[in-house]
Amino acid sequence: MNALEYAAVYGLRVSEKKAHEIGRLARKYGIAMSMHAAYYISLVSKDLAVRKRSRERLVKALRFAPLMEVKRIVFHSGGYSGHSPQEAYAAVRDALIDVWETAGRESGDAILMPEIAGKIRAFGSVEELISLSQEVDHVLPTIDWAHLYARSQGKICDRPQFLQVLEAFEKALGKEFTDNMHFHVSGITFTERGEKEHRPLGGRWGPDILPLMDIVREIGYKPTFISETPPPLTGALYAKFLLHELERIK
């Protein structure tokens, strides 16, 4: 309840004056700020103009980040758009290098945090995000556990699987990852193509985040949890309740 992901999902439509006011309020109330950049970013599009506009949206996000006290810029890299995973990886890597070279010096303490994708034919697997974070400075992953559940067709859903994912990221990225853990949580439904629809936590759909909360409590991780449930406030309270109950009974 002390973190907010500013939803710029339909574009960053905020004036500099309003951005400064958001930053002032975040400082006043101790709110950890992140930003979710536009849904329609596509760094692998076949249309080079779309790729260019996508990079410009990330550049703008970096430039506005210090005004709004934003430390993490979350985004979807886009689908493979008919490219091979290897071609898509190269396109995303080169785009993020270009974005950082353009606006990194203006970003304050903000970093770029590509998100695990819920669609199977979208860029954003665990392996892709690990490699990207190793190869590109100022890039770290956002772990969306609902997306990972959908992308894996419901296989990543329990304590051993959650732990395996976290250990893979920590082994590859070390303290930089553990100091900047950024999680999205939600229920989700999926098809053979992956993500279909976000749903409330704790329902008949997965994933069950209780084992994840138990891992966080047991190991002492300090992630930021962002609720993406409908409505998000209910999901945030649910996640906080689970963590507090685990701490109380253990």
C-alpha positions, -999 to 999 in steps of 0.1 A, spaced: 0 0 0 30 23 -2 39 18 -38 21 31 -70 27 22 -106 16 52 -126 -4 39 -155 8 56 -187 -5 26 -206 -22 47 -233 7 71 -235 23 95 -211 -3 122 -211 9 144 -183 22 180 -182 55 188 -166 36 208 -140 14 178 -131 45 155 -131 62 177 -106 31 176 -84 29 138 -85 66 137 -75 60 161 -46 31 140 -33 51 108 -36 79 123 -15 55 137 10 37 104 16 66 80 11 52 63 -20 76 42 -41 68 52 -77 71 31 -109 56 38 -143 40 14 -167 47 26 -202 23 24 -232 7 -10 -240 13 -5 -277 51 -3 -275 65 -27 -301 102 -28 -303 101 -57 -328 74 -44 -352 78 -50 -389 70 -13 -393 101 7 -386 80 38 -378 63 19 -350 97 8 -336 108 45 -337 77 57 -319 81 29 -293 116 40 -285 104 76 -283 78 66 -257 105 50 -235 127 81 -240 99 103 -228 93 80 -198 129 83 -188 129 121 -191 97 124 -170 108 98 -144 128 122 -121 99 147 -121 75 120 -108 100 103 -84 97 72 -107 125 47 -102 113 19 -124 98 20 -159 79 -11 -167 69 -20 -203 60 -48 -227 86 -52 -255 60 -64 -280 52 -95 -300 78 -114 -322 59 -99 -352 69 -128 -374 106 -127 -364 125 -155 -349 131 -152 -311 168 -146 -319 159 -117 -343 134 -103 -318 160 -104 -290 185 -85 -311 159 -58 -320 149 -53 -284 185 -52 -271 195 -27 -297 164 -5 -291 171 -4 -253 207 5 -258 196 33 -281 169 45 -256 194 47 -228 221 64 -249 194 90 -258 179 98 -224 197 78 -197 215 108 -184 182 126 -178 165 97 -160 176 103 -124 177 70 -107 152 53 -130 159 20 -148 142 1 -176 123 -30 -165 109 -51 -194 81 -74 -182 75 -111 -186 50 -114 -213 18 -134 -210 14 -143 -246 36 -172 -258 44 -154 -291 56 -122 -273 91 -112 -263 95 -117 -226 104 -152 -214 125 -157 -183 155 -166 -204 152 -136 -227 149 -112 -197 179 -127 -180 200 -123 -211 188 -88 -218 195 -77 -182 230 -92 -184 238 -76 -218 222 -41 -214 231 -17 -186 203 -2 -166 179 -30 -175 163 -54 -150 132 -77 -152 97 -71 -140 83 -105 -130 46 -107 -137 36 -139 -120 2 -141 -137 18 -137 -171 44 -164 -163 16 -187 -152 -3 -181 -185 29 -183 -206 38 -216 -190 2 -229 -195 -4 -231 -158 28 -250 -150 45 -223 -129 21 -223 -101 37 -237 -69 65 -232 -44 92 -253 -62 85 -236 -96 84 -200 -80 116 -207 -62 133 -220 -94 124 -188 -113 137 -166 -85 169 -186 -82 175 -184 -119 172 -146 -118 193 -142 -87 220 -166 -99 223 -147 -132 219 -111 -119 229 -112 -83 224 -84 -58 213 -60 -85 182 -81 -90 174 -88 -54 178 -51 -46 153 -41 -73 127 -69 -73 96 -57 -90 66 -81 -91 31 -79 -107 5 -101 -91 -30 -110 -103 -53 -139 -112 -54 -147 -149 -72 -169 -174 -54 -182 -205 -57 -201 -237 -32 -222 -258 -18 -188 -269 -12 -176 -234 -28 -147 -214 -65 -141 -219 -78 -119 -191 -66 -106 -157 -89 -117 -128 -90 -111 -90 -66 -129 -67 -78 -158 -47 -104 -170 -72 -109 -203 -90 -82 -193 -115 -45 -192 -108 -19 -186 -98 -21 -190 -61 4 -165 -47 5 -178 -11 36 -200 -18 53 -169 -34 46 -149 -3 59 -176 19 92 -177 -1 95 -139 2 89 -140 39 113 -170 45 142 -158 24 138 -121 34 133 -107 -1 120 -71 -3 101 -69 -36 77 -42 -46 43 -59 -53 21 -42 -78 -15 -55 -80 -29 -58 -115 -62 -73 -104 -96 -58 -112 -99 -38 -90 -62 -33 -81 -68 -20 -46 -86 -52 -36 -56 -72 -50 -31 -51 -31 -50 -56 2 -53 -93 -4 -15 -97 -11 -7 -76 20 -30 -97 41 -14 -129 30 21 -117 39 10 -103 73 -8 -136 81 23 -156 73 45 -134 94 19 -137 123 16 -175 123 53 -182 117 
